Amino acid sequence: MIGGWYFKDRVGEQLVARCLENFRVLFLRQPDDAQIKWSVAVGVVDARAKLGPFNTTLHGSDGNSALLREAQRNFDLWLTSTDFGPALCNLRAMRLVLAYEMNRPYQYWYGSCERLDLGDDVKNTLRAAGAICGSYPPIPPEQIEDYMREKKA
């Protein structure tokens, strides 16, 4: 990843980066042909297209429509894979920490800080992300526990 996350808390930055990386790895741990089809399909979609025109393209009869339908079939297969659940947990953990950290600077404006409410599944995902994630060095478990405790998790 180029750049990074810049929060008021280094552990929060590391956890968000790791959850995103874990999601990426779990999503890309698919057959090469599925990855290629997704990559090609992304290239034929206009990022500014609204749902109506996109749906027309998806159900059309040209080559781009066939590419999109094949990519959708591969995505539907991924949704039933063993990687989907953990990938979703990483995205959810990332979203919760990211939303919390984005709003932390306003604690001085509002006089209080939002709570970081995490369920056990998200806490476990953050613990796992801190322990192992690609080539990242582990985050000491006590730092992760302190992060979650300080934020009233």
Chimera marker file (.cmm) of the C-alpha trace (Angstrom):
<marker_set name="trace">
<marker id="1" x="0.000" y="0.000" z="0.000" r="1" g="1" b="0" radius="0.5"/>
<marker id="2" x="1.303" y="3.450" z="-0.858" r="1" g="1" b="0" radius="0.5"/>
<marker id="3" x="0.718" y="6.117" z="1.769" r="1" g="1" b="0" radius="0.5"/>
<marker id="4" x="-0.997" y="4.921" z="4.877" r="1" g="1" b="0" radius="0.5"/>
<marker id="5" x="-3.406" y="5.674" z="7.638" r="1" g="1" b="0" radius="0.5"/>
<marker id="6" x="-2.648" y="8.548" z="9.983" r="1" g="1" b="0" radius="0.5"/>
<marker id="7" x="-4.703" y="8.434" z="13.161" r="1" g="1" b="0" radius="0.5"/>
<marker id="8" x="-4.196" y="9.719" z="16.667" r="1" g="1" b="0" radius="0.5"/>
<marker id="9" x="-3.213" y="6.189" z="17.629" r="1" g="1" b="0" radius="0.5"/>
<marker id="10" x="-0.500" y="4.080" z="15.991" r="1" g="1" b="0" radius="0.5"/>
<marker id="11" x="-2.110" y="0.777" z="16.985" r="1" g="1" b="0" radius="0.5"/>
<marker id="12" x="-5.357" y="1.875" z="15.319" r="1" g="1" b="0" radius="0.5"/>
<marker id="13" x="-3.412" y="2.670" z="12.127" r="1" g="1" b="0" radius="0.5"/>
<marker id="14" x="-1.748" y="-0.736" z="12.173" r="1" g="1" b="0" radius="0.5"/>
<marker id="15" x="-4.985" y="-2.615" z="12.818" r="1" g="1" b="0" radius="0.5"/>
<marker id="16" x="-6.829" y="-0.897" z="9.957" r="1" g="1" b="0" radius="0.5"/>
<marker id="17" x="-3.941" y="-1.548" z="7.563" r="1" g="1" b="0" radius="0.5"/>
<marker id="18" x="-3.768" y="-5.197" z="8.590" r="1" g="1" b="0" radius="0.5"/>
<marker id="19" x="-7.508" y="-5.770" z="8.292" r="1" g="1" b="0" radius="0.5"/>
<marker id="20" x="-7.429" y="-4.304" z="4.788" r="1" g="1" b="0" radius="0.5"/>
<marker id="21" x="-4.457" y="-6.481" z="3.862" r="1" g="1" b="0" radius="0.5"/>
<marker id="22" x="-6.135" y="-9.584" z="5.295" r="1" g="1" b="0" radius="0.5"/>
<marker id="23" x="-9.272" y="-8.835" z="3.276" r="1" g="1" b="0" radius="0.5"/>
<marker id="24" x="-7.196" y="-8.355" z="0.134" r="1" g="1" b="0" radius="0.5"/>
<marker id="25" x="-5.357" y="-11.642" z="0.627" r="1" g="1" b="0" radius="0.5"/>
<marker id="26" x="-8.578" y="-13.558" z="1.355" r="1" g="1" b="0" radius="0.5"/>
<marker id="27" x="-10.274" y="-12.035" z="-1.684" r="1" g="1" b="0" radius="0.5"/>
<marker id="28" x="-7.369" y="-12.693" z="-4.027" r="1" g="1" b="0" radius="0.5"/>
<marker id="29" x="-6.821" y="-16.252" z="-2.818" r="1" g="1" b="0" radius="0.5"/>
<marker id="30" x="-8.978" y="-17.404" z="-5.701" r="1" g="1" b="0" radius="0.5"/>
<marker id="31" x="-8.084" y="-19.255" z="-8.892" r="1" g="1" b="0" radius="0.5"/>
<marker id="32" x="-5.998" y="-17.204" z="-11.313" r="1" g="1" b="0" radius="0.5"/>
<marker id="33" x="-8.711" y="-17.272" z="-13.966" r="1" g="1" b="0" radius="0.5"/>
<marker id="34" x="-11.211" y="-15.715" z="-11.539" r="1" g="1" b="0" radius="0.5"/>
<marker id="35" x="-8.749" y="-12.935" z="-10.663" r="1" g="1" b="0" radius="0.5"/>
<marker id="36" x="-8.103" y="-12.249" z="-14.338" r="1" g="1" b="0" radius="0.5"/>
<marker id="37" x="-11.825" y="-12.089" z="-15.089" r="1" g="1" b="0" radius="0.5"/>
<marker id="38" x="-12.406" y="-9.675" z="-12.202" r="1" g="1" b="0" radius="0.5"/>
<marker id="39" x="-9.535" y="-7.501" z="-13.369" r="1" g="1" b="0" radius="0.5"/>
<marker id="40" x="-10.840" y="-7.389" z="-16.931" r="1" g="1" b="0" radius="0.5"/>
<marker id="41" x="-14.418" y="-6.753" z="-15.748" r="1" g="1" b="0" radius="0.5"/>
<marker id="42" x="-13.314" y="-3.798" z="-13.626" r="1" g="1" b="0" radius="0.5"/>
<marker id="43" x="-11.776" y="-2.282" z="-16.752" r="1" g="1" b="0" radius="0.5"/>
<marker id="44" x="-15.073" y="-2.315" z="-18.658" r="1" g="1" b="0" radius="0.5"/>
<marker id="45" x="-17.153" y="-0.686" z="-15.910" r="1" g="1" b="0" radius="0.5"/>
<marker id="46" x="-17.530" y="3.083" z="-15.929" r="1" g="1" b="0" radius="0.5"/>
<marker id="47" x="-16.921" y="4.126" z="-12.319" r="1" g="1" b="0" radius="0.5"/>
<marker id="48" x="-19.435" y="6.949" z="-12.762" r="1" g="1" b="0" radius="0.5"/>
<marker id="49" x="-22.187" y="4.758" z="-14.207" r="1" g="1" b="0" radius="0.5"/>
<marker id="50" x="-25.435" y="4.624" z="-12.320" r="1" g="1" b="0" radius="0.5"/>
<marker id="51" x="-27.146" y="1.333" z="-11.534" r="1" g="1" b="0" radius="0.5"/>
<marker id="52" x="-29.537" y="1.497" z="-14.517" r="1" g="1" b="0" radius="0.5"/>
<marker id="53" x="-26.878" y="1.767" z="-17.249" r="1" g="1" b="0" radius="0.5"/>
<marker id="54" x="-24.693" y="-0.769" z="-15.435" r="1" g="1" b="0" radius="0.5"/>
<marker id="55" x="-27.596" y="-3.226" z="-15.247" r="1" g="1" b="0" radius="0.5"/>
<marker id="56" x="-28.249" y="-2.734" z="-18.965" r="1" g="1" b="0" radius="0.5"/>
<marker id="57" x="-24.608" y="-3.538" z="-19.709" r="1" g="1" b="0" radius="0.5"/>
<marker id="58" x="-24.657" y="-6.548" z="-17.365" r="1" g="1" b="0" radius="0.5"/>
<marker id="59" x="-27.655" y="-8.061" z="-19.147" r="1" g="1" b="0" radius="0.5"/>
<marker id="60" x="-26.640" y="-7.049" z="-22.666" r="1" g="1" b="0" radius="0.5"/>
<marker id="61" x="-25.394" y="-9.317" z="-25.403" r="1" g="1" b="0" radius="0.5"/>
<marker id="62" x="-21.983" y="-7.844" z="-26.199" r="1" g="1" b="0" radius="0.5"/>
<marker id="63" x="-18.555" y="-9.036" z="-25.062" r="1" g="1" b="0" radius="0.5"/>
<marker id="64" x="-18.421" y="-6.671" z="-22.100" r="1" g="1" b="0" radius="0.5"/>
<marker id="65" x="-21.713" y="-8.034" z="-20.805" r="1" g="1" b="0" radius="0.5"/>
<marker id="66" x="-20.398" y="-11.578" z="-20.992" r="1" g="1" b="0" radius="0.5"/>
<marker id="67" x="-17.249" y="-10.524" z="-19.101" r="1" g="1" b="0" radius="0.5"/>
<marker id="68" x="-19.312" y="-8.926" z="-16.347" r="1" g="1" b="0" radius="0.5"/>
<marker id="69" x="-21.573" y="-11.955" z="-16.003" r="1" g="1" b="0" radius="0.5"/>
<marker id="70" x="-18.585" y="-14.293" z="-15.775" r="1" g="1" b="0" radius="0.5"/>
<marker id="71" x="-16.980" y="-12.058" z="-13.134" r="1" g="1" b="0" radius="0.5"/>
<marker id="72" x="-20.263" y="-12.075" z="-11.213" r="1" g="1" b="0" radius="0.5"/>
<marker id="73" x="-20.408" y="-15.889" z="-11.339" r="1" g="1" b="0" radius="0.5"/>
<marker id="74" x="-16.875" y="-16.059" z="-9.923" r="1" g="1" b="0" radius="0.5"/>
<marker id="75" x="-17.779" y="-13.528" z="-7.232" r="1" g="1" b="0" radius="0.5"/>
<marker id="76" x="-20.872" y="-15.558" z="-6.308" r="1" g="1" b="0" radius="0.5"/>
<marker id="77" x="-18.629" y="-18.616" z="-5.915" r="1" g="1" b="0" radius="0.5"/>
<marker id="78" x="-16.322" y="-16.620" z="-3.643" r="1" g="1" b="0" radius="0.5"/>
<marker id="79" x="-19.325" y="-15.666" z="-1.486" r="1" g="1" b="0" radius="0.5"/>
<marker id="80" x="-19.792" y="-19.346" z="-0.653" r="1" g="1" b="0" radius="0.5"/>
<marker id="81" x="-16.084" y="-20.044" z="-0.069" r="1" g="1" b="0" radius="0.5"/>
<marker id="82" x="-14.427" y="-20.519" z="3.303" r="1" g="1" b="0" radius="0.5"/>
<marker id="83" x="-12.515" y="-17.250" z="2.736" r="1" g="1" b="0" radius="0.5"/>
<marker id="84" x="-15.641" y="-15.086" z="2.578" r="1" g="1" b="0" radius="0.5"/>
<marker id="85" x="-16.539" y="-15.131" z="6.303" r="1" g="1" b="0" radius="0.5"/>
<marker id="86" x="-13.075" y="-14.145" z="7.549" r="1" g="1" b="0" radius="0.5"/>
<marker id="87" x="-12.761" y="-11.545" z="4.769" r="1" g="1" b="0" radius="0.5"/>
<marker id="88" x="-16.056" y="-9.973" z="5.815" r="1" g="1" b="0" radius="0.5"/>
<marker id="89" x="-14.962" y="-9.945" z="9.472" r="1" g="1" b="0" radius="0.5"/>
<marker id="90" x="-11.788" y="-8.082" z="8.480" r="1" g="1" b="0" radius="0.5"/>
<marker id="91" x="-13.786" y="-5.508" z="6.520" r="1" g="1" b="0" radius="0.5"/>
<marker id="92" x="-16.194" y="-5.014" z="9.412" r="1" g="1" b="0" radius="0.5"/>
<marker id="93" x="-13.362" y="-4.585" z="11.927" r="1" g="1" b="0" radius="0.5"/>
<marker id="94" x="-11.620" y="-2.172" z="9.568" r="1" g="1" b="0" radius="0.5"/>
<marker id="95" x="-14.806" y="-0.124" z="9.074" r="1" g="1" b="0" radius="0.5"/>
<marker id="96" x="-15.490" y="0.155" z="12.809" r="1" g="1" b="0" radius="0.5"/>
<marker id="97" x="-11.946" y="1.217" z="13.744" r="1" g="1" b="0" radius="0.5"/>
<marker id="98" x="-11.706" y="3.550" z="10.747" r="1" g="1" b="0" radius="0.5"/>
<marker id="99" x="-15.032" y="5.260" z="11.531" r="1" g="1" b="0" radius="0.5"/>
<marker id="100" x="-14.010" y="5.638" z="15.170" r="1" g="1" b="0" radius="0.5"/>
<marker id="101" x="-10.594" y="7.062" z="14.352" r="1" g="1" b="0" radius="0.5"/>
<marker id="102" x="-11.977" y="9.441" z="11.723" r="1" g="1" b="0" radius="0.5"/>
<marker id="103" x="-14.263" y="10.978" z="14.345" r="1" g="1" b="0" radius="0.5"/>
<marker id="104" x="-11.744" y="11.123" z="17.204" r="1" g="1" b="0" radius="0.5"/>
<marker id="105" x="-10.460" y="14.614" z="16.328" r="1" g="1" b="0" radius="0.5"/>
<marker id="106" x="-13.937" y="15.973" z="17.105" r="1" g="1" b="0" radius="0.5"/>
<marker id="107" x="-13.743" y="14.924" z="20.756" r="1" g="1" b="0" radius="0.5"/>
<marker id="108" x="-12.453" y="18.399" z="21.616" r="1" g="1" b="0" radius="0.5"/>
<marker id="109" x="-15.243" y="20.026" z="19.610" r="1" g="1" b="0" radius="0.5"/>
<marker id="110" x="-18.033" y="17.998" z="21.199" r="1" g="1" b="0" radius="0.5"/>
<marker id="111" x="-16.425" y="17.527" z="24.602" r="1" g="1" b="0" radius="0.5"/>
<marker id="112" x="-16.526" y="13.760" z="24.458" r="1" g="1" b="0" radius="0.5"/>
<marker id="113" x="-15.326" y="10.948" z="22.291" r="1" g="1" b="0" radius="0.5"/>
<marker id="114" x="-17.424" y="8.374" z="20.508" r="1" g="1" b="0" radius="0.5"/>
<marker id="115" x="-17.274" y="4.856" z="21.859" r="1" g="1" b="0" radius="0.5"/>
<marker id="116" x="-15.673" y="2.092" z="19.876" r="1" g="1" b="0" radius="0.5"/>
<marker id="117" x="-18.254" y="-0.653" z="20.351" r="1" g="1" b="0" radius="0.5"/>
<marker id="118" x="-16.819" y="-3.977" z="19.281" r="1" g="1" b="0" radius="0.5"/>
<marker id="119" x="-18.390" y="-7.384" z="19.546" r="1" g="1" b="0" radius="0.5"/>
<marker id="120" x="-16.356" y="-10.445" z="20.422" r="1" g="1" b="0" radius="0.5"/>
<marker id="121" x="-16.078" y="-11.427" z="16.744" r="1" g="1" b="0" radius="0.5"/>
<marker id="122" x="-14.492" y="-8.076" z="15.853" r="1" g="1" b="0" radius="0.5"/>
<marker id="123" x="-12.210" y="-8.150" z="18.887" r="1" g="1" b="0" radius="0.5"/>
<marker id="124" x="-11.014" y="-11.605" z="17.855" r="1" g="1" b="0" radius="0.5"/>
<marker id="125" x="-10.475" y="-10.403" z="14.281" r="1" g="1" b="0" radius="0.5"/>
<marker id="126" x="-8.359" y="-7.485" z="15.548" r="1" g="1" b="0" radius="0.5"/>
<marker id="127" x="-6.370" y="-9.791" z="17.807" r="1" g="1" b="0" radius="0.5"/>
<marker id="128" x="-5.714" y="-12.131" z="14.885" r="1" g="1" b="0" radius="0.5"/>
<marker id="129" x="-4.758" y="-9.224" z="12.597" r="1" g="1" b="0" radius="0.5"/>
<marker id="130" x="-2.292" y="-8.025" z="15.193" r="1" g="1" b="0" radius="0.5"/>
<marker id="131" x="-0.747" y="-11.449" z="15.607" r="1" g="1" b="0" radius="0.5"/>
<marker id="132" x="-0.187" y="-12.359" z="11.972" r="1" g="1" b="0" radius="0.5"/>
<marker id="133" x="-0.569" y="-10.487" z="8.719" r="1" g="1" b="0" radius="0.5"/>
<marker id="134" x="1.703" y="-11.038" z="5.748" r="1" g="1" b="0" radius="0.5"/>
<marker id="135" x="5.149" y="-9.607" z="6.366" r="1" g="1" b="0" radius="0.5"/>
<marker id="136" x="4.013" y="-7.209" z="9.114" r="1" g="1" b="0" radius="0.5"/>
<marker id="137" x="5.696" y="-7.784" z="12.473" r="1" g="1" b="0" radius="0.5"/>
<marker id="138" x="3.270" y="-8.789" z="15.235" r="1" g="1" b="0" radius="0.5"/>
<marker id="139" x="1.683" y="-6.113" z="17.410" r="1" g="1" b="0" radius="0.5"/>
<marker id="140" x="2.193" y="-7.058" z="21.061" r="1" g="1" b="0" radius="0.5"/>
<marker id="141" x="-1.135" y="-8.470" z="22.326" r="1" g="1" b="0" radius="0.5"/>
<marker id="142" x="-1.136" y="-6.117" z="25.323" r="1" g="1" b="0" radius="0.5"/>
<marker id="143" x="-1.087" y="-3.108" z="22.946" r="1" g="1" b="0" radius="0.5"/>
<marker id="144" x="-4.145" y="-4.427" z="21.131" r="1" g="1" b="0" radius="0.5"/>
<marker id="145" x="-5.948" y="-5.079" z="24.416" r="1" g="1" b="0" radius="0.5"/>
<marker id="146" x="-5.020" y="-1.586" z="25.666" r="1" g="1" b="0" radius="0.5"/>
<marker id="147" x="-6.289" y="-0.061" z="22.406" r="1" g="1" b="0" radius="0.5"/>
<marker id="148" x="-9.633" y="-1.819" z="22.681" r="1" g="1" b="0" radius="0.5"/>
<marker id="149" x="-9.940" y="-1.100" z="26.424" r="1" g="1" b="0" radius="0.5"/>
<marker id="150" x="-8.987" y="2.601" z="26.155" r="1" g="1" b="0" radius="0.5"/>
<marker id="151" x="-11.677" y="3.131" z="23.561" r="1" g="1" b="0" radius="0.5"/>
<marker id="152" x="-14.315" y="1.539" z="25.809" r="1" g="1" b="0" radius="0.5"/>
<marker id="153" x="-14.639" y="-1.376" z="23.414" r="1" g="1" b="0" radius="0.5"/>
<link id1="1" id2="2" r="1" g="1" b="0" radius="0.2"/>
<link id1="2" id2="3" r="1" g="1" b="0" radius="0.2"/>
<link id1="3" id2="4" r="1" g="1" b="0" radius="0.2"/>
<link id1="4" id2="5" r="1" g="1" b="0" radius="0.2"/>
<link id1="5" id2="6" r="1" g="1" b="0" radius="0.2"/>
<link id1="6" id2="7" r="1" g="1" b="0" radius="0.2"/>
<link id1="7" id2="8" r="1" g="1" b="0" radius="0.2"/>
<link id1="8" id2="9" r="1" g="1" b="0" radius="0.2"/>
<link id1="9" id2="10" r="1" g="1" b="0" radius="0.2"/>
<link id1="10" id2="11" r="1" g="1" b="0" radius="0.2"/>
<link id1="11" id2="12" r="1" g="1" b="0" radius="0.2"/>
<link id1="12" id2="13" r="1" g="1" b="0" radius="0.2"/>
<link id1="13" id2="14" r="1" g="1" b="0" radius="0.2"/>
<link id1="14" id2="15" r="1" g="1" b="0" radius="0.2"/>
<link id1="15" id2="16" r="1" g="1" b="0" radius="0.2"/>
<link id1="16" id2="17" r="1" g="1" b="0" radius="0.2"/>
<link id1="17" id2="18" r="1" g="1" b="0" radius="0.2"/>
<link id1="18" id2="19" r="1" g="1" b="0" radius="0.2"/>
<link id1="19" id2="20" r="1" g="1" b="0" radius="0.2"/>
<link id1="20" id2="21" r="1" g="1" b="0" radius="0.2"/>
<link id1="21" id2="22" r="1" g="1" b="0" radius="0.2"/>
<link id1="22" id2="23" r="1" g="1" b="0" radius="0.2"/>
<link id1="23" id2="24" r="1" g="1" b="0" radius="0.2"/>
<link id1="24" id2="25" r="1" g="1" b="0" radius="0.2"/>
<link id1="25" id2="26" r="1" g="1" b="0" radius="0.2"/>
<link id1="26" id2="27" r="1" g="1" b="0" radius="0.2"/>
<link id1="27" id2="28" r="1" g="1" b="0" radius="0.2"/>
<link id1="28" id2="29" r="1" g="1" b="0" radius="0.2"/>
<link id1="29" id2="30" r="1" g="1" b="0" radius="0.2"/>
<link id1="30" id2="31" r="1" g="1" b="0" radius="0.2"/>
<link id1="31" id2="32" r="1" g="1" b="0" radius="0.2"/>
<link id1="32" id2="33" r="1" g="1" b="0" radius="0.2"/>
<link id1="33" id2="34" r="1" g="1" b="0" radius="0.2"/>
<link id1="34" id2="35" r="1" g="1" b="0" radius="0.2"/>
<link id1="35" id2="36" r="1" g="1" b="0" radius="0.2"/>
<link id1="36" id2="37" r="1" g="1" b="0" radius="0.2"/>
<link id1="37" id2="38" r="1" g="1" b="0" radius="0.2"/>
<link id1="38" id2="39" r="1" g="1" b="0" radius="0.2"/>
<link id1="39" id2="40" r="1" g="1" b="0" radius="0.2"/>
<link id1="40" id2="41" r="1" g="1" b="0" radius="0.2"/>
<link id1="41" id2="42" r="1" g="1" b="0" radius="0.2"/>
<link id1="42" id2="43" r="1" g="1" b="0" radius="0.2"/>
<link id1="43" id2="44" r="1" g="1" b="0" radius="0.2"/>
<link id1="44" id2="45" r="1" g="1" b="0" radius="0.2"/>
<link id1="45" id2="46" r="1" g="1" b="0" radius="0.2"/>
<link id1="46" id2="47" r="1" g="1" b="0" radius="0.2"/>
<link id1="47" id2="48" r="1" g="1" b="0" radius="0.2"/>
<link id1="48" id2="49" r="1" g="1" b="0" radius="0.2"/>
<link id1="49" id2="50" r="1" g="1" b="0" radius="0.2"/>
<link id1="50" id2="51" r="1" g="1" b="0" radius="0.2"/>
<link id1="51" id2="52" r="1" g="1" b="0" radius="0.2"/>
<link id1="52" id2="53" r="1" g="1" b="0" radius="0.2"/>
<link id1="53" id2="54" r="1" g="1" b="0" radius="0.2"/>
<link id1="54" id2="55" r="1" g="1" b="0" radius="0.2"/>
<link id1="55" id2="56" r="1" g="1" b="0" radius="0.2"/>
<link id1="56" id2="57" r="1" g="1" b="0" radius="0.2"/>
<link id1="57" id2="58" r="1" g="1" b="0" radius="0.2"/>
<link id1="58" id2="59" r="1" g="1" b="0" radius="0.2"/>
<link id1="59" id2="60" r="1" g="1" b="0" radius="0.2"/>
<link id1="60" id2="61" r="1" g="1" b="0" radius="0.2"/>
<link id1="61" id2="62" r="1" g="1" b="0" radius="0.2"/>
<link id1="62" id2="63" r="1" g="1" b="0" radius="0.2"/>
<link id1="63" id2="64" r="1" g="1" b="0" radius="0.2"/>
<link id1="64" id2="65" r="1" g="1" b="0" radius="0.2"/>
<link id1="65" id2="66" r="1" g="1" b="0" radius="0.2"/>
<link id1="66" id2="67" r="1" g="1" b="0" radius="0.2"/>
<link id1="67" id2="68" r="1" g="1" b="0" radius="0.2"/>
<link id1="68" id2="69" r="1" g="1" b="0" radius="0.2"/>
<link id1="69" id2="70" r="1" g="1" b="0" radius="0.2"/>
<link id1="70" id2="71" r="1" g="1" b="0" radius="0.2"/>
<link id1="71" id2="72" r="1" g="1" b="0" radius="0.2"/>
<link id1="72" id2="73" r="1" g="1" b="0" radius="0.2"/>
<link id1="73" id2="74" r="1" g="1" b="0" radius="0.2"/>
<link id1="74" id2="75" r="1" g="1" b="0" radius="0.2"/>
<link id1="75" id2="76" r="1" g="1" b="0" radius="0.2"/>
<link id1="76" id2="77" r="1" g="1" b="0" radius="0.2"/>
<link id1="77" id2="78" r="1" g="1" b="0" radius="0.2"/>
<link id1="78" id2="79" r="1" g="1" b="0" radius="0.2"/>
<link id1="79" id2="80" r="1" g="1" b="0" radius="0.2"/>
<link id1="80" id2="81" r="1" g="1" b="0" radius="0.2"/>
<link id1="81" id2="82" r="1" g="1" b="0" radius="0.2"/>
<link id1="82" id2="83" r="1" g="1" b="0" radius="0.2"/>
<link id1="83" id2="84" r="1" g="1" b="0" radius="0.2"/>
<link id1="84" id2="85" r="1" g="1" b="0" radius="0.2"/>
<link id1="85" id2="86" r="1" g="1" b="0" radius="0.2"/>
<link id1="86" id2="87" r="1" g="1" b="0" radius="0.2"/>
<link id1="87" id2="88" r="1" g="1" b="0" radius="0.2"/>
<link id1="88" id2="89" r="1" g="1" b="0" radius="0.2"/>
<link id1="89" id2="90" r="1" g="1" b="0" radius="0.2"/>
<link id1="90" id2="91" r="1" g="1" b="0" radius="0.2"/>
<link id1="91" id2="92" r="1" g="1" b="0" radius="0.2"/>
<link id1="92" id2="93" r="1" g="1" b="0" radius="0.2"/>
<link id1="93" id2="94" r="1" g="1" b="0" radius="0.2"/>
<link id1="94" id2="95" r="1" g="1" b="0" radius="0.2"/>
<link id1="95" id2="96" r="1" g="1" b="0" radius="0.2"/>
<link id1="96" id2="97" r="1" g="1" b="0" radius="0.2"/>
<link id1="97" id2="98" r="1" g="1" b="0" radius="0.2"/>
<link id1="98" id2="99" r="1" g="1" b="0" radius="0.2"/>
<link id1="99" id2="100" r="1" g="1" b="0" radius="0.2"/>
<link id1="100" id2="101" r="1" g="1" b="0" radius="0.2"/>
<link id1="101" id2="102" r="1" g="1" b="0" radius="0.2"/>
<link id1="102" id2="103" r="1" g="1" b="0" radius="0.2"/>
<link id1="103" id2="104" r="1" g="1" b="0" radius="0.2"/>
<link id1="104" id2="105" r="1" g="1" b="0" radius="0.2"/>
<link id1="105" id2="106" r="1" g="1" b="0" radius="0.2"/>
<link id1="106" id2="107" r="1" g="1" b="0" radius="0.2"/>
<link id1="107" id2="108" r="1" g="1" b="0" radius="0.2"/>
<link id1="108" id2="109" r="1" g="1" b="0" radius="0.2"/>
<link id1="109" id2="110" r="1" g="1" b="0" radius="0.2"/>
<link id1="110" id2="111" r="1" g="1" b="0" radius="0.2"/>
<link id1="111" id2="112" r="1" g="1" b="0" radius="0.2"/>
<link id1="112" id2="113" r="1" g="1" b="0" radius="0.2"/>
<link id1="113" id2="114" r="1" g="1" b="0" radius="0.2"/>
<link id1="114" id2="115" r="1" g="1" b="0" radius="0.2"/>
<link id1="115" id2="116" r="1" g="1" b="0" radius="0.2"/>
<link id1="116" id2="117" r="1" g="1" b="0" radius="0.2"/>
<link id1="117" id2="118" r="1" g="1" b="0" radius="0.2"/>
<link id1="118" id2="119" r="1" g="1" b="0" radius="0.2"/>
<link id1="119" id2="120" r="1" g="1" b="0" radius="0.2"/>
<link id1="120" id2="121" r="1" g="1" b="0" radius="0.2"/>
<link id1="121" id2="122" r="1" g="1" b="0" radius="0.2"/>
<link id1="122" id2="123" r="1" g="1" b="0" radius="0.2"/>
<link id1="123" id2="124" r="1" g="1" b="0" radius="0.2"/>
<link id1="124" id2="125" r="1" g="1" b="0" radius="0.2"/>
<link id1="125" id2="126" r="1" g="1" b="0" radius="0.2"/>
<link id1="126" id2="127" r="1" g="1" b="0" radius="0.2"/>
<link id1="127" id2="128" r="1" g="1" b="0" radius="0.2"/>
<link id1="128" id2="129" r="1" g="1" b="0" radius="0.2"/>
<link id1="129" id2="130" r="1" g="1" b="0" radius="0.2"/>
<link id1="130" id2="131" r="1" g="1" b="0" radius="0.2"/>
<link id1="131" id2="132" r="1" g="1" b="0" radius="0.2"/>
<link id1="132" id2="133" r="1" g="1" b="0" radius="0.2"/>
<link id1="133" id2="134" r="1" g="1" b="0" radius="0.2"/>
<link id1="134" id2="135" r="1" g="1" b="0" radius="0.2"/>
<link id1="135" id2="136" r="1" g="1" b="0" radius="0.2"/>
<link id1="136" id2="137" r="1" g="1" b="0" radius="0.2"/>
<link id1="137" id2="138" r="1" g="1" b="0" radius="0.2"/>
<link id1="138" id2="139" r="1" g="1" b="0" radius="0.2"/>
<link id1="139" id2="140" r="1" g="1" b="0" radius="0.2"/>
<link id1="140" id2="141" r="1" g="1" b="0" radius="0.2"/>
<link id1="141" id2="142" r="1" g="1" b="0" radius="0.2"/>
<link id1="142" id2="143" r="1" g="1" b="0" radius="0.2"/>
<link id1="143" id2="144" r="1" g="1" b="0" radius="0.2"/>
<link id1="144" id2="145" r="1" g="1" b="0" radius="0.2"/>
<link id1="145" id2="146" r="1" g="1" b="0" radius="0.2"/>
<link id1="146" id2="147" r="1" g="1" b="0" radius="0.2"/>
<link id1="147" id2="148" r="1" g="1" b="0" radius="0.2"/>
<link id1="148" id2="149" r="1" g="1" b="0" radius="0.2"/>
<link id1="149" id2="150" r="1" g="1" b="0" radius="0.2"/>
<link id1="150" id2="151" r="1" g="1" b="0" radius="0.2"/>
<link id1="151" id2="152" r="1" g="1" b="0" radius="0.2"/>
<link id1="152" id2="153" r="1" g="1" b="0" radius="0.2"/>
</marker_set>
